[in-house]
Each structure stands twice: as C-alpha cells, then as structure tokens.
Amino acid sequence: MPVNITSIKTSSDGIWQGDNPLNFAFPLLIIQTTLVLVVSRSLAFLFKPLRQPKVIAEIVGGILLGPSALGRNKDYLQRIFPRWSMPTLESVASIGLLFFLFLVGLELDLNSIRRSGKRAFSIAACGISLPFVSGIGVAIVFRKTIDGADKAGFSTFLVFMGVALSITAFPVLGRILAELKLLTTRVGETAMAAAAFDDLTAWILLALAIALAGKESDDGDGKSPLVAVWVLLCGAGFVAFMMIFIYKSLENEAVNEVYISLTLAGVMVSGFIIDFIGIHAIFGAFVFGLTIPKNGNFSKKLIERIEDFVMGLLLPLYFASSGLKTDVTKISGGKAWGLLVLVISVACAGKIIGIFVVALMWRIPARESITLGVLMNTKGLVELILLNIGKEKKVLNDEIFAIMVLMALFTTFITTPLVMAIYKPAVDKNAVDDLQILACIHGSTNIPSIINLIESTRSTKNSLLKLFIMQLVELTERSSSIVMVQRARKNGFPFFNQFNREEWHSRIVGAFHQASSQSGKVIVQSTTAISSLSTMHEDICHIADEKRVTLIILPFHKHWRMEEVDDEDDNESHAVSENAGNEWIGVNKRVLKNAPCSVGVLVDRGYGLGSKNLGLDGSIAQRICIVFFGGPDDREALELGKIMAEHPAIAVTVVRFVKQNEMIGNNIVLLQSPYQNTDESYSFSVAKMNRQIEQVMLQINLVLSMFLALIEEIIELDEKAMEGRRKCGETVKYIEKGGANIVEEVITLGENTDYDLIVVGKGRFPSIMVAELAERRAEHAELGPIGDILTSSTGRKMVSSILVIQQHDVTLTEDAPMYTVKVHDENVVEVSSGRHEITIVNAM
C-alpha cells in the first residue's frame, strides 16, 4: 500500500492493529540503523587483515546499500530506504556528523601545530596549493565534458574541486599511522602536523566555497557580491570570539557534569550560529572543538562521554546516507571512466610529487619523502563530507559526485599497502650485558604476581637485573586512542620514559626498593604498548629484541582471585576467575611464535598475595616446584629454578617424572595431523633436531638430578647439626615420580597447597610421557600438555599459580598438531625425525 508522505507518523500501533512498522518513521529508522551497522561492521572485519581504517568499510557499506548495488532492486529501496524517510535519516546522521567534527577539533592541538615549524608548514602549503591548482584544471575539464556540470557557478565549482583534491583527512591519517606504527616517527609526526595545517586551511576554503555557493542562484544569476563578504566577515568574527572568550572561560575549568552538559549544548548552539551566518553547521562544531583546552582532563572526559556513541552509531548513518546518494552506474562509457582515471591520477600526482619535491628540499631522505607524499594523499571521511555539501548545494551533479567518491575511496585504500611497501623504519639495536626481563601486564591486577615472580629471580649476588614493564592496551577505533599512542610511542614503537608517572609503575618500583639492601639491585622501566591485538606481538617482540631481554613474561588471559572463606567450611575458599578476553590468547600465541628470546606465560592464582618482602626476616616466603619431564623447554624451566634457588627466601623442589614400566621396547611416533583444530590440539615441533646433542643434554640432566638427590641426602644427615641455620643448598629438594596416570599425578601436584608456583616447560619436543598426551583434547593449547592440565577446569581445586616456559630455539619454531602411534620394537635404537613425524625413544 503506498504511503501518504503528508501523514507520516512517528510510531505505529503494531501489526495486530494492521500497521506496517516500515511505514512509520521511528521503526523504519531502527531497521535502517541496524542494517547499516551490520553491513559496516562485517566489511570492517573483512578489511581488517589489510589494515584498512574503518572509514573504508563504512564508505563501501554505504555504496553497497545505495543505488549502486542493493538499491538497484526498487522494492528493497522503496521498503527500507523510501524517499520520505531520508530527511529523518539525514537529520540523525547530521547530528552525528556535527559531534564528529567537534571531536576532530578536539584532537587538533593548535600549540603543537605552531611548534611544528617551517618544515611542516611548507610541506602542508605545497600539499594544498599544487593539488588545488590541479583541481581547478580538472574542474575546467569537467565543465566541458560532463553534461550539467556548468550549471553551478563557475567560481564555486572551481573552489569545490580545488579543495576536494587538496584536502587531507586528518582523522583517517592518524588511524593509518597508528596501525602502521609510524605515528611518532619523523615521517608520522611531520605528516600529522602538515595534515593539521591542511585541515585548517581546507575548512577556511570550504567556508569560502559555501559562501560563494550561497550567493549564486540555480539559474546563474548572482546575488549581491557583498553577501559573500558579509558571510566571511561574520564567520571570522565567530572564530575570533570563540578563540578569545570561550577558550579563556574553559581554560581552568575542572571536570564537572554541569560543564560537560553545557559544552555539549555549546556544540549544537555553535552549529546553529554558523548555519545562521550562512556557513555549514559542522564548521561551527569544528571551531568549538578547537577552543577546548587540551592540557587537562576536561577534553579527555568529553571524548570518553561522546566518542563511542558518535563513532559507533551515528557516523555510520552519515556514510549510509552518502552511499544512498552515490550511484556508480552514472559513470558509464569510456569518457566517464577516463575522467575517473584522470581525477585519480591528478589527485595522486599533485599530492605525492609536490610533497616529495619539498621534502627533498628539507633534506628528508627520498624514501621518507615519497612515503610522506603517499600519507598526505589520504582522503576518506573529510573528503566525503565536502562532497556531500557540494551535492547538497547543487554544485556537484550525480556523475561528478560518484567520480569524486570513488576517487576518495581509491586514494585512501591504497595508502596502507603503498606505505608498507615503500617504508620500513630503522630499528636501533644496542647490545647489553645485564640480565633483563620484559614483563607484560593487562592492568593493575597483574602487578602483585609480577612483583613476586621477579623478586624470586633476584640473586643474592651483587648482580643487576633490569625489569621492563609493558602495559598492553588495545588500540580501538576511538579517536582518543590516537592521542594515547602519540604520548606512548617513539619511532613507531613503545618507548621507556624515565619520568614515569603511572601509579602502577610507582608501586612496582617501591616494592623492589624495600628489599634492595638484601639482594641484587633491580632497575625498573615502564612503557605502554597501544596496538590493535593483531599487531600487539610486534611491539612486544620489538622491545624484547631491542633491549636484548632474556625472558618475556606474558599474563594468561584468565586471572583467579580468592574470595572470602566460606562460612560453612572454614577450611575452604573459592577461586573466582576474571577473564581479560579470549582475544588475548592470539596475542600470546603470536609472541610465543615470534619471540626473539625465551617466553613464560604466567597463570596467576593469587601468586603475589603472600609475603611482599622476600628475605627480609630470613624465613621461607615462597615454595616453588619445577616439573621436569625432559626436553629443551623443561631444561629452561630447570635453569630458572637454579636462579630462584639462590634466593634465601625461596624453597625450590624439583619433581622429575620418569617412565618406570615398559622401560624398553615401547616407543611413540607422533604424526602430523592437518585436520586437527590447533585451538583444541597441542602442537609439537616438526623441525629436525640434533638428537646426539639431545641425548647429551639428557645425560647432563641425569647427573644434575643425582647431584640434587645427593644434596637432599646430605641435608637430611645434617638436619640436626644445621638446625637454626639456612643455606641456599637447603632450599633445594629433589623428588622422582613415575605414576602410571600422568594426568592424575600432575593434577595432584597442582592441588598441593605446599607450592605457591609451579614452573613447567611447554613441551614442544616432548618426552615419551608427554607425547602420550598428544591426542588429549586441549582447553588451553598454547600452554602445552602439562601447563594445560594444571590450568584447565579438570582440576577444579588447583591452588598453585603456573609459569609455562618456552625456550628460545630457532630450530623449534615450526609447530604442528600431532597424533600418536605406539610402536613396540626392542631393536629400535636410532631416533629419527622427519618433517611430518617425530619418533620418540623411551630412553633414560
């Protein structure tokens, strides 16, 4: 049934009373918004591996929903996006656009732009002037070749086309630089400063273009030229008033709900005033954002309050409404496609070549200069806003609008792959001799366990331990993330600031200073890694490589804390799991695969809630168990145990599992299984190993085991004579186990309340007992078989924290899921290893 446009109501009475919700404004707006969000988010997920900014997905999504794709079905277009619903959709989208431009102004720091110097200014000037002149040439070609292009006023059309080709999208550029870890390199800082200049100039030119568009009527007869002059003078007066009076009134204001509410209202009022003058309302919101002081918490609080709602919900609606105006089918014939190629070529050449030449004049290396030009060629969101205003003012017809939208989409899309291909920042590597550990944390909940673990590795010798603390923060699509990255990065990667002010940094430093007189010194430095989770491992591995750390400590994605003691059973307490998010599993896996040193994954079950000052009173404060099955990872765990045993307040127990039954003639072959799920199956190394060295290392560990056993016997004999005194040797115990059910034995060990921390190897090159667990379904496959048993829900009464160690060895980095095949052959004495199978001999 056709809808009477003059009688559109806000909401329906429901389908039971015969109303179709799609014929009413508000229910239809809900459907439209949901559809837009689903399409844009789906495309963002598809474009994520290409490191494309979210704006690309939103622009493409809007085009797909419009007449270029889905909109070619007239029934769909009339049902979901009927003509009568567009004013409502565009009004809501315009509110989002208004607040988005306020956020853009809030991001721009005029003081930092002023400090950028002549280099950034000259690059920006060339980046605007040359494309602007080129845009005027393209405008003349358009007016001569495209039907209807000459209907708009000549001067207005020239200014719009010039601005369209010269503008640089400051918000999109910041997102691309952050994704590529170039935001604080020399290239990134120069690009951001020049883009800020570009943005300011572009908005001034845009205000001029709108004023000119306002004075020219549709039939070409102009109004009084004084109209444009009055518009510009009033706009300049508005800017001066905002910068002088509004800025001063907000400069010293504290974060207060009243001021936040007044500021949000001020955005709307500023938009109304500038629209009343004759310039688009978004210019008023942008200027108002510039007036907000950037040096306090006020701007940060504003961003937190409105950013997610604006960026996540309202702004995608603007792209959808833009897509509904974009009809790619208008570009038909060789002439139209030739014009598209012309526009793209002129836009890219004007920006890239012009900036390249100026950058070379400032003695910037050629590779950096061309990269700077590619980055400054980013269009995207701001370009689309400009084009929509041009279409709204009837300066651009449908064909020109479609050509310019595709140009903006193409130039933004190619920015990331071109920069990745052209530019790689140099990595500065400095050799260091001191023992160094990189500990990663998600937040303050990880601090106690990190303090205790690092404290337990401190030797009584006069040695120096350098601890690098890295807080891991996910880089989101929020504009505030860009501000955080700029403060926390140097040369594209995290940097260690000696003037740390974070509360958690002071807490860690204070904890080590309390016991510094009792054991070796610890130097603590901290940083923050702000990256998307897919590239977070690059930050971690870069710092580990640059600082030449010995061990990376990663937090497990789950953290357990103990609740109050149960009233009914005074001997029982309850562990409550807190999950940082399963997406952090991927971060840990990528670090384990790419790390330049050994890695430990810490599963915290309250490790750090005990004694904080180890060794101050001479008593045993921690009891640590080292589980040893054999192999490189277990040997690395044993090495860590040796260091811990030197601490006067640490008691170390080595538990070695040996196969007691079927000592001869029972071998296992692990065969690679390409069909197994890597998330539910353990991965073992399929790389070739030097088995002779492996056997030698096994014999060395046997000698070490016997030596530890001898120490234990001596300690028992001298127990009475040495009573009252403690030495390092007395804190080491050796236990040998050989149970038939390894899983039950390991669970029992984890439920043993005698140990605060259990250290195990990941077991990528397994012993025969660990190999038998290859087909066990894994709950946390990245921890290896033994670490998974100690962490999984199988043992619900686990009390000990777990540290899973992976030794750094380039020959073991090639892992794959396996399944087991037992072979009974007493004559097998040679151990073989192929790419797709591993034969494990039951040797002692």
N, C-alpha and C positions, 0 to 999 in steps of 0.2 A: 504494500500500500504506500503510495507516495506521501511524503511528509510535507506538511504545510509549514514553510520556513517561518512564517509570521507568528506561528503559535507554538514554537518550541518551548518545552518546559524543562526545568532543571532535573527533576527525578520522576520516575514512573510509579504507578500503583502496583506493579508486579504482574507477572504473566497470568496469575489466576484471575485477574480482572481484565484480561485481554490486552494489556500493554506490552509492547515490544521494547525492552530496555534500550535497544540500539537506536530507538527513535527519540531518546531523551539525552540531554547534554551531559549530565554527570555520569551515568552508567557507561555511556559511549567513551567518555574521557578516560575512565578506568580501563576499559578494554584497550584503547589506543596506547595508554601509558604502559600497560603490561606487555603488549606486543612489541613496543619499541625497546623496552628493557631486555626482553628475551632475545630479540634479534641482535642487539648491540653487544650484549654480554657473550652470546655464542660466537659472534665474529671476533670479539676480543680474545677469546680463548683460542681460536684458530690462528690468529695473528701473533699470539704470544711467542711461539718459537722463533719468529722472525724479528723479535724485539721491536715491534711497531708500537707507537704510542696509541693509547685507547681512542684518541680522536679519529684515527684512520678507520677503526671498526665502526664508530658512530656515524661517520660520513658515508661509508659504504652501506651501512644498515639503512640510513635514511634514503639513499638512492634506490636500494632494493625494494623498500616499501612504497616508493613513489611510482609514477607512471613509466619509469624506465624498465621496470621488471614486473613485480606483482601487480602494480597498478594498471597494467595492460589488460587485466581482467576487470571489466567495467562493473560487474556485480560486486566483486571484492571492494573496489574503490568506493562505490556508492553505499555499501553497507558499513565498512569500517572507517573510511575517511570521506564521508559525504561533504559536499561543498558547504553546507550550513554549519558544520561542526568546526570548520577551520578557524573562525575567529576565536572560539573558546580555546582550542589547542594552541594557537599562536599567542594568545594573551598569557596563558600559563607558561609557555616556553619563553616569552619575553621577560617575565619575572625572573626566571632562572638566568637568562642572559644578563639582565641588569645586575644581579648579585655576582655573577661570574666576573663581569668587568670590574666590579668593586674588589673582588679577590685579586684580580690582575694588578690593579692599582696598589693593593695592599702588599703585594710581593715586591713591587718596584721600590727600591730604596734610592731616593734622589741623591743622598750623600755619597753612596757607593758609585753612582753614575758620575758624579762630579769628580770623584777621586780616580776614575778610570784613566784620565789623562788624554793627551793628544792622540795617542795611537788608536785607541778605541773610537775616539770621535772621528778621526779621519777615515777609518775603515767604515764606520757607520755612514758617514757623509757620502763616500763613494758607493757604498752598498745601496743607498737610496737614489742618488742623482742619476747614475748611469742606467739602472733599470727604469727609472721614471721617464727619462728621455726615450728609452726604447719602447716603453708603454705608450707614449704619445705616437710613435711611429706605427705601432700595432693598431692603435685607435683609428688612425687615418686609413689604414688598410681595411679595417672592419667597416668603416662608414662607406667605403667604396664598393665592397664586395658582398656584404650581408644586407638583405632586404630589411628595411625598418630600422637599421642602425643609426640612420641620420635623423630620426625623429626627435631624439634627445638633443638638448642644447649642446653646441659644439664645445664650449669651454668646460662644461660639466662633464661631458663624456671623456674628454682628454684627461681631466684630473682624476676621474674614477679609474680609468685604465692605467694611468701612471702609478697611482697608489697601489692598485691591485698587483702590479708586477714588482713593486719595490718593497712591499711590506715584508717583515719577518715576524713569524708567530713566536713571540717571547715565551708564552707558557708551554707550547709544544716543544720548542727548542730546549727548554730546561728539562723536560721529561726525557728527551732523546739523549742529552748529555749525561743525565743521571744513569740511564740504562747502560750506556757505553762506558761508564766510569771515567768520564772526561770532564765532569762538571768543574773541577778545581784544577785542572791542568792549565797551562798557559793558553792553549787553544780554547778551552772551555770558558775560562774567565774572560778572555777577550771577546769571544762570541756572545756571551751573556751581556756584557757591557755594551757592545755595539748594537745588539738586539734591543736593549732597553732604549738607547738613543733612537733607534729605528721606530720603536713603538710610539714614543712621544711625538716624533715628527709625523708619523703616519696618522695619528689621531688629530693632530693640528690640520694636516692636509685634508683629512676626512671631514673635519668640521667645515673647512672651506668648500669642499665639494658639495656638502649638504646645503650650505648656504646658497651656493650657486644654483643648485637644483631647485631650491625653493623659490628663486626669483624668476625662473624660466617656466612658462606655462607649457602645456602639452602641445599647443599649436605653434610654438616657437616664438610667440610674442612675449617680449620680456617686460617684467615689471620694472619699477624704478631701480637703477643700479645702486641707489642708496640703501635699498633693503639689505643686500648682501653685506654692505659696510656696517650697517647697524647690527646685524646678526653677529658679525665677527667682533665688533667692539663690545657688545653685551656679553659674548662668550668669554672674551679676555677679561672683562670686569668680574665675571663669575669666578674664573680661575684665580684671579688676584685675591678676591675676597676669601675664597676657600683656603688658599695657601697661607694667608696672613692671619685671619681671625679664627678660623676653625681649627687650624693646626695649633695655634697658641692655646686655645681653650681645652684641647685634648692632650696637650703635651705631658702634663703631670698628673693625669687622672689615674686613679687606681682601678683595678678590675672590679667592677660593680655591676650588678644586674640592671640598675637604672641606666647607667651609661651605655651598656650593651644594647638595651632596648631603644634608647634614643639614637644610637648610631645606626641601627637597622632602619629606624624610621627616617633617619637622615639620608640614607641611600635612596629611598623612594622619593623624598622631597627634592633631592638634588636632581634626580632623573626628571621629575616634573618641571622644575625650573628651567633646565636646559632645553627640554622639549618645548616649553612655553616660549623660549627665546627663538627657537627655530632650528636647533641642532638636535640630533638624535639623543634620546634619553640616556643611552648607555654611556655617552661621553660624560655626563654629569656623575654617574656612578663611578666611573674610572677616576675622575678628578678627586672625588670624595675619598676614594681608597688611597690616593696619593697623600692626602692630608693626615692620615692616621700615623702617629709616631711609631717607628719600627724598633725602638730601643727598649721597650718594656714588655710586660706580659699582656698588655691590652690587645695588641694585634694578634698575638698567639691565641688568646681566648676567643676572639672573634672568629678566627679561622676554624677553631675546633667546633664552634657552635653551628656554623652555617655551611661548612665546606662539603661534608658528606651528602647533605640533602640537596644542595645545589648541583654538585658534580655528578652525584649518583642517580638523581631522579629528574631534575628539571632540565639540565643542559641537554641530555639525550633527546628530549622532546623538541628542542630547537633544531637539532640536526634532522630529526624526522620531518619537521615542517619544512626544512630546507630541501630535503630529499623529495618531498611531495611536489616541490616547485621545479625540480630538475628532471627534465625529460631528455635523456640521451638520444632518443630517436630523432630529436630535432637536428642532430648532427648527421646529416645524410648527404651522400655524394662525395666525390673526391675533393671538391673545393672546400667543403666544411671540414673534412678530416685533415686536409692540408693546412687549413687555418689553425687547427688544434696543434699540429706538429710545429707550426710557426710560433705560436704563443709559448709552447713549452721550451722550444729552442731559444727564443729571445729571453724568456724569463731566466733560464739557467745560465745562458751566456752572459747576460748583463750582470747578474749577481756574482757568479763564480769568477769570471775573468777580471771584472773590475776589482773585486776584493783581493784576488790573487796578486794583481799588479801592485796595489797599495801596500799589501802586507810585505811583499818583497822589498819595497822601498823602505820599510821599517826594519829591514834585516831579519825578518822572520824566515826560517828555513822553508824551502819550496814545498816540501811535503805538508808542513803545518799550514802554509798559506793556502794551498788548494783545499785542504780539509776545512779551513775557516770559511772559504767561499761556499763549499757544499753545505755546511751547517747553516750559514746565513741565508741559504736558499729555501729554508723550511717555511712552508706556508701554513696550511691546515686551518685551524679554528678561526683565528682573527681574519684570515682571508675570506672565509665563508660568511662571517658577519658582514664584512664590507660588501660582498656580492649580494647578499640579501637586502641590504639597504639600497644598493643600486637598483635591484629589481623592484623593490617597494616604491622607490621614487621614479620608476619607469625610465631609468637611464639605460638599463640593460634589458634587451628582449630575451625571449626564451632560448634562442640558439646561442647567443653570446654568453648567457648565464650558464648554460650547460658546458660550453667550451671552457669557461674560466673555472668551473667547479672541478672538471676533470684535470685541468692543469694543476690546480692546488693539490688535488689528491695524488697525482703522479709525483710532483716535486717533493712532497712530504714523504711518500712511500720509499723513494729511492735514497733518502738521506742516510738512513741507518746502514744499509748494505754498502753504500759507497764509502762512508767513513770507516767502516770495518775493514774494507779492502785497502784503503789508502793509508790509514794512520794507525800506528801502534806506538803508544808512549813508551819511552825508555824506562827500564827498571834499574834502579840503583841498588847494587848488591855490595854490602860491606861485610867482610869476614869478621867474626867474633870468636873469642876463645872461651867465654864463660858459659856455664850451664844455663840454658834458657828454656822456659816453658811458656807456651801460649795457652791460656785458659779462656774458653768462650763461655758466656753466660747469656741467658734469656732475660733475666731480671734479678731482683734482689733475693728471690727465693733460692737462687743457686749460690749465693755468696758464702753461707756457713760451710757448705760441703767443700767448696773450693779452698777456703782458708785452711780447713783441717787437712785436706789432701796435700796441699803444697807444704804445709808445716811438717807433715810426716816425711817429706822427701828431703828436708834440710839436714845436712850432715853436721856432726859435731866438730868437723874440721874447719879450719879458717878458710872457707871457700865462699864464693859469691854465686848467688842464684838470682837470675833476672826473671821476673814474672811479668808477662804481658797479658793484661786482662782485656778482652774484647767483648763488648756488649753487642749482641746480634739483634738488629731491628729491621723488620721487614719494610721495604720501600713500597709504599702504596701509590695509588693514583692521586692522593691528596696533594694539593699544591704546597702544603706545609712541609711535606717530605723533602721538597727541593731545598727549602730553607735549612732543614736539618742536615742535609747532605753537604751543603756549602760550608756549614760550620764544622763538620766532622770529617772532611776529606781534604787531602792534599795530594796533588799529582794524580788524581783519579782514584786513589785508594785511601783507606783509613790511615790516619797519622796519629802519633803519640805526642800529645801536648803535655809539656812538663808542668803547666799550670792548670792541672785538672781541678774542677770544682764539683764533680759529681759526688753525691752523698755516698754512693756505694764504693767509690774509689777511696774516699777518706776512711771508710770503715775497714777496708782491706788493709790499707797502709797502717792504720792504727793497731790492728790485730797483730801484725808482724813486728811492729816496733816494741810491743810489750815484751816480747821474748827475745829481742835481738841480742841481748847480752849473754844468752845461754847457748846459742848455736850460731851457725853461719849467717851472714848478712843476706838480706833479700832486698832487691831493688824492684819496686812495683811501678809499672807504667800502664796507663789505660787508654783505650780508644773506643770508638763506636763504629761498627760496620753497618751501614744502611744500604741495603741492596734488595732487589727482588729475590725471592727464595731460590729461583732457578739459577742465579749467579752468585749467591752468597758464598759458595765454596771458593770462588775466585779471590774474594777478599781474604778469607782465612788462609788459603794456601799461599797467596802473595806475601802476607805478613810473615808466615812461617818460613818462607824461602828467604825473604829479605833479612830477617833477624837471625836466621840460621838456628832456629829453635830445635831442641832435642825431642820434645814431646808436645803434641797438641791434645788438649783435654776438651772434649765436647760434652755438653749436657744431654742426657737422654731426654726424649720429648715428654716423658712422664716423670712426675716428682711425687714422692709419697711423704706425707706428714702424719704424725701420730696424734690421734685425738685424745681427749681426757679418758682416764681409766674408767672402765665400766663399773657402775655401782654394784651390779650383781656379782661380779667376779673381779676382785681387786688385783688379781694376777694377770689380767688380760687387758690390752689396749688395742685400739683399732687404727689401722693404717688407711688413710684416705688418699686416693690418687687424684692428682691435679695434672691435667693434660694441656701442654703448651700448644698442641695442634699436630695432627698427623703429618702435615706438610713438612714439618721439620725433620721427619725421617729421611726425606730425599736430600736435605742439606747434609745430614750426617753421612749418608751413603756416598755422596759425591766427594766429600772430604776424604773419606776412607779410600776412595779410588784414586784421588789425585794428589794426596798429601805428599810433600817432599820429605817427610820425617815420620817417625812413629806416631800413632794416634791412640788415645784412650777415650772410651765412651763411659761416662760416669752415670750410673743408675743410683740415684740418691734416695735412700730410705731413712733419712734423718741423720746422715753422716755429717756431723757438724754441730749437733745439738748437745754433744758431750763437752768434755773439757776443751776450753779455748786456748789455754796457756800451757802447751805441752812442755814438760821438762822443767817447769819452774820449781816443783816440790820434790822432784826425783822419783815420783811414783809412775807406774804404768798407766797411761791415759788412753791408749788405743791398742787394740789387738787386731792384727791383720793376718789374713790367711792367703797364701799363694797356692793356687791349684795348678799342678803340673802333670800334663799328660805326655808332653813331648812336642817337638816342632819349633819353628822359629818364633811364633807368637808367644808360646809358653816360655821360651827362653828369655824373651824380652820382659815378660812378667816377672821372671825369676831375677833378672837384673835389677828391676825396680825394687823388688823385695830386698835385695842386698843393700841398696841405698837406704831404704826405710829402717833396716836392722841397725844402722849406725846411730839412729836417734835414741837417746837414753829413755824416752818415754814410750817407745813403740815396741810391742812384742809381736814378733813375726813367726808364724807357723807355716811350714812348707808341707803340703799334703800332696804326695805323689801317687798316682794311680798306675798300677801295673797289672798286666794280664796274668793271672795265676793258673788258670785252667787252659788246656789245649795250647801249651806253650809252643809246640812245633806242629807244622802241617796245617795251620789254619790261617790262610791269607785272604785279603779282601781286594777286589778290583772295583774302583769307582769309575763308572761310565758316564760320559756327559749325556744329559737329557735335555734336548732343546724344547721339549714340550712342557717342562715343569715351570710353574709360576715362580719367578725369582723373589716375589714378596712372601711366598709361603715355603720356600725351599732354601736350604743352606747352600752357599756357593763355596767351592773349594778351588784351589789353584790348579790350572791345567798347564801351566808353564813348566818347561823342563827344569829339573833340579840336578845339582851335582850330588849324587847320592853318596859318594865317598866322603865328601865333607859332612853330609848329614849324619853319616854313621860315626864319624869322628866327634862331632858335636854331641851326639847321643852318649858316647863313652865319657866325654868330659862331664856331662851332667850326671852320669852314674857315679863318677869319682866325687863330684860335688855332693851328691846325695849321701854317699858313705861318709864323707867328711862331716856333714851336718849331723848324721847319726852318731858319729864319734863324739862330736861336741855335746850332744844330748846325754850320752853316757857319762862323760866327764862331769857335766853339770849335776847329774844325779848323784855321782860318787862324792862330789864336793859340796853337796847341798848344805850339809850341816856346818861344814867348816866355813862356807862363804855366806852363811845366813846373816842377813842385815846389810849385805853389800850387793850391788848390782853392777854388772858389766854388760857391754854390748853383746858378748857371746851368749850370755844367759837369756837374752830375749829372743833367741832363735831356737825353734823346735822343728823336728822332722818326723812326719808320720807317713806311713806307707799303707795304702788301701788297695784292695783287689776284689771288690764286690762283683757279684755276677750281674746285678742290675745297676748299671751306671746311672741311669736317670734317678732312681730312688736314692742312691748314695749321694749324688750331687744335691738333690732336694733336701736331704737330711742335713747336709753341710750348710746349706743356705738358711735352714731354720734353726741352726745352732746359735744360741744367744751369746756364745763365747767370742764371736767375731764382730767387729764393727764394720770391717771392709773385707771383701773377698776379691782378689785380683786373679783374673783368668785370661788366657790367650784366646784370640778369636778362632784359632784352629783352622786356618786356610790350608795348611799342609798337615793333615790330621794323623794322629796315631791310630792304631787299629781299633781301639775302643771308641774314639771319636768318630771314625769312619763308619762304624756300625750305626751311628745315629743319622746317617745321610738322608734316609727316607722318612725320618720323623717330620711331621708337619710343623713348620716353624711359625711361631707367633711374632717373633722379632728377629727375622733372618739376618739382619745386619750385625747382630751380636755374636753370631756363630753358635754352634750347638750347645756348648756348656754355658755361655753367657745367656742364651735364650732360656735354658732350663731354669737358671737362677732368677730370671726376670719375669717369666711368663706366669700366667694365672694357675699353672699346675700346682705350684707350691704356694698356697694362699696364706701360709703363716711365715713367709720369708721375712726376716728382720734385718739381715745384713745388707748394706749397700754393696754395689758391684762395680768393679772397674774392669772393662774389657779392653785388652791391649792388642793392637795390631802392629807388628814390627815393620819398619820401612825396608822393603827389599824389592827392587825393580823387577826381579825375576818372578815375584809372586802376585803381580798386579792383574794378571789375566785370570779372572774367576768365572766359574760357570756352575749351575746346578748339576748334581750328580745323583745316580742311584747305585746301590751296592750289589755286588755279586760275590758270594763266598767261593773260594777255591781251596780244596783240600789236596795238598801235594807236598809231601815231606821233602821232595828233592828240589823244591824251589829255593834257590839261594841268591839268585840275582834279582835285584829290584829294577824294574823298568818304568819308564814314564813316557807316554806319548801325549800328543796334543789333546786327544779326546778321551784318554783314560789314565788312571793312576793305579798302580799295583802297590799295595802296602803289605810288607812282610812283618810278621809278628816277631820282631827281634828285640832283645833286651839290651 
